């Protein structure tokens, strides 16, 4: 194994959590899958390229058949892919070929689990594959507990109350941050009292006008 391959294995194992946290046989699989003599473009190590790398060839002119060297680079896109095991989006550089493979597999988790190690020729692909395999293995060892509908309703109510408390705490923090005082509350109360007084006066005015209208009618009668 070349020096570059050994360093790649060390970085991947360190990111996952060390050799002690690796599943048995996983390190050997990583060593076998890391490219030894194959040259991988530098930016491919920071994304999922699915075997698509830079290619070199000749550009042939139509007139005289003159050849000039040129290169073809893969179509790379910045995407946010959702991982169910991580319960969050993964921001990663992927090629359009890798996107089609991910859609065909059914998601980023399924693609990483189904793709063998020897086809993951980039550092990021090996890292995410080893990490997700480790998480699924830990998930398989966990005990599954089912709750009754009453308990689920109780949990939802507690969660709703917790969200309301957090919202009130954020509101109070904003008030303290921006120098809120009781003056604005007093202004709002005074404004509400003024509106109530105005409405009461309007109702009283309507009643007095009705009385003025009925008085001549009574006198004429």
C-alpha positions in Angstrom: 0.0 0.0 0.0 1.3 3.4 -1.0 1.9 6.3 1.4 -1.1 8.1 0.1 -3.4 5.1 0.6 -2.2 4.6 4.2 -2.8 8.2 5.0 -6.3 8.0 3.5 -7.1 5.0 5.7 -5.9 6.8 8.8 -8.0 9.8 8.1 -11.1 7.8 7.5 -10.7 5.7 10.6 -10.0 8.8 12.7 -13.2 10.5 11.4 -15.3 7.5 12.1 -14.2 7.3 15.7 -11.0 5.2 15.9 -10.1 1.6 15.4 -11.9 0.5 18.7 -15.3 1.7 17.4 -14.9 -0.1 14.0 -16.9 -3.2 13.2 -14.7 -6.4 12.8 -13.3 -6.7 9.4 -14.2 -3.1 8.4 -10.6 -1.8 8.5 -9.5 -4.7 6.2 -12.3 -3.8 3.8 -11.1 -0.2 3.8 -7.5 -1.2 3.1 -8.6 -3.3 0.1 -10.9 -0.7 -1.3 -8.5 2.3 -1.1 -6.8 2.8 -4.5 -3.2 1.9 -4.4 -1.8 2.9 -7.8 -4.9 4.4 -9.4 -4.7 8.2 -9.6 -7.8 10.0 -8.3 -8.3 13.6 -9.0 -8.0 15.8 -5.9 -11.5 17.3 -5.7 -13.0 13.8 -6.2 -11.9 13.0 -2.6 -14.3 15.7 -1.4 -17.4 14.3 -3.0 -19.3 11.4 -4.5 -18.2 11.0 -8.1 -19.3 7.3 -8.7 -16.3 6.5 -10.8 -16.4 9.7 -12.9 -13.1 11.5 -13.1 -11.2 13.8 -15.4 -10.4 12.4 -18.8 -7.7 13.4 -21.3 -7.7 13.1 -25.1 -7.2 14.9 -28.4 -9.2 17.6 -30.1 -9.1 16.9 -33.8 -9.7 19.7 -36.2 -12.0 19.2 -39.2 -9.7 20.8 -41.8 -6.3 19.2 -41.4 -6.8 16.6 -38.7 -4.5 18.5 -36.4 -4.6 17.1 -32.8 -4.4 19.2 -29.7 -4.5 17.8 -26.1 -7.6 18.6 -24.1 -9.4 17.3 -21.0 -13.0 16.4 -20.1 -14.1 17.2 -16.5 -17.2 15.6 -14.9 -20.4 17.5 -14.3 -20.3 18.2 -10.6 -23.2 19.7 -8.6 -23.5 20.9 -5.0 -26.5 19.1 -3.5 -28.1 18.6 -0.1 -29.1 15.0 0.3 -31.3 13.8 3.2 -30.1 10.9 5.3 -32.7 9.1 7.3 -30.2 7.5 9.7 -28.6 10.9 10.5 -32.0 12.7 10.3 -30.5 15.6 8.5 -29.3 16.8 5.2 -25.8 16.1 3.9 -24.2 18.8 1.8 -21.9 17.1 -0.7 -20.5 17.5 -4.2 -21.9 14.9 -6.5 -21.8 14.1 -10.2 -24.9 13.8 -12.3 -24.1 10.1 -12.7 -23.9 9.7 -8.9 -27.3 11.5 -8.6 -28.9 9.0 -11.0 -27.3 6.1 -9.0 -28.7 7.6 -5.7 -32.2 8.0 -7.2 -32.1 4.4 -8.5 -31.0 3.0 -5.1 -33.7 5.0 -3.3 -31.7 7.5 -1.3 -28.2 8.3 -0.1 -28.3 5.7 2.7 -29.3 2.9 0.3 -26.7 3.9 -2.2 -23.9 3.9 0.3 -25.0 0.6 1.8 -25.5 -1.2 -1.6 -22.3 0.1 -3.3 -19.3 -2.2 -2.5 -16.2 -0.8 -1.0 -14.0 -1.4 -4.1 -16.3 0.9 -6.1 -16.0 3.7 -3.6 -12.8 5.2 -4.9 -13.0 8.5 -3.1 -12.2 9.4 0.5 -15.6 11.0 1.2 -17.5 8.1 -0.2 -15.5 5.6 2.0 -16.0 7.8 5.0 -19.8 8.1 4.7 -20.2 4.5 3.8 -18.3 3.3 6.9 -20.1 5.8 9.1 -23.6 4.9 8.0 -22.8 1.2 8.2 -21.6 1.8 11.8 -24.8 3.7 12.7 -27.1 1.0 11.2 -25.2 -1.6 13.1 -25.7 0.3 16.4 -29.4 0.8 15.5 -29.8 -2.9 15.0 -28.6 -3.6 18.5 -31.1 -1.1 20.1 -34.3 -2.3 21.7 -37.5 -1.2 20.1 -40.3 0.1 22.4 -43.9 0.7 21.3 -46.1 3.2 23.0 -49.9 3.1 23.4 -52.0 5.9 21.7 -52.7 7.5 25.1 -48.9 7.7 25.8 -48.3 9.2 22.3 -51.0 11.8 22.9 -49.4 12.6 26.2 -46.0 13.0 24.7 -47.4 15.3 21.9 -49.1 17.5 24.6 -45.8 17.7 26.6 -43.9 18.5 23.4 -46.4 21.3 22.5 -46.1 22.8 26.0 -42.4 22.7 25.7 -42.5 24.5 22.4 -44.7 27.2 23.9 -42.3 27.6 26.9 -39.4 28.0 24.5 -41.3 30.5 22.5 -42.1 32.6 25.6 -38.4 32.4 26.7 -37.2 33.6 23.3 -39.7 36.5 23.4 -38.5 37.5 26.9 -34.9 37.3 25.8 -35.6 39.6 22.8 -37.3 42.0 25.1 -34.3 42.1 27.4 -31.9 42.4 24.5 -33.6 45.3 22.8 -34.2 47.2 26.0 -37.9 46.5 26.4 -39.6 48.2 29.4 -43.1 48.4 30.8 -43.5 51.8 29.1 -44.7 50.2 25.8 -47.1 48.0 27.7 -48.5 51.1 29.5 -48.9 52.9 26.1 -50.8 49.9 24.7 -53.1 49.8 27.7 -53.7 53.6 27.4 -54.5 53.2 23.7 -56.9 50.4 24.5 -58.7 52.5 27.1 -58.9 55.4 24.7 -60.5 53.2 22.1 -63.0 51.8 24.6 -63.9 55.4 25.7 -64.4 56.5 22.1 -66.7 53.5 21.4 -68.7 54.2 24.5 -69.1 57.9 23.6 -70.2 56.9 20.1 -72.8 54.6 21.5 -74.0 57.3 23.9 -74.2 59.8 21.0 -76.3 57.4 19.0 -78.7 57.0 21.9 -79.1 60.8 22.4 -79.8 61.4 18.8 -82.6 58.7 18.9 -84.1 60.5 21.9 -84.0 63.8 20.1 -85.9 62.3 17.2 -88.6 60.7 19.3 -89.3 63.7 21.4 -91.0 65.8 18.7 -93.1 62.8 17.7 -94.4 62.5 21.3 -95.1 66.2 21.4 -97.1 66.1 18.1 -99.0 63.1 19.3 
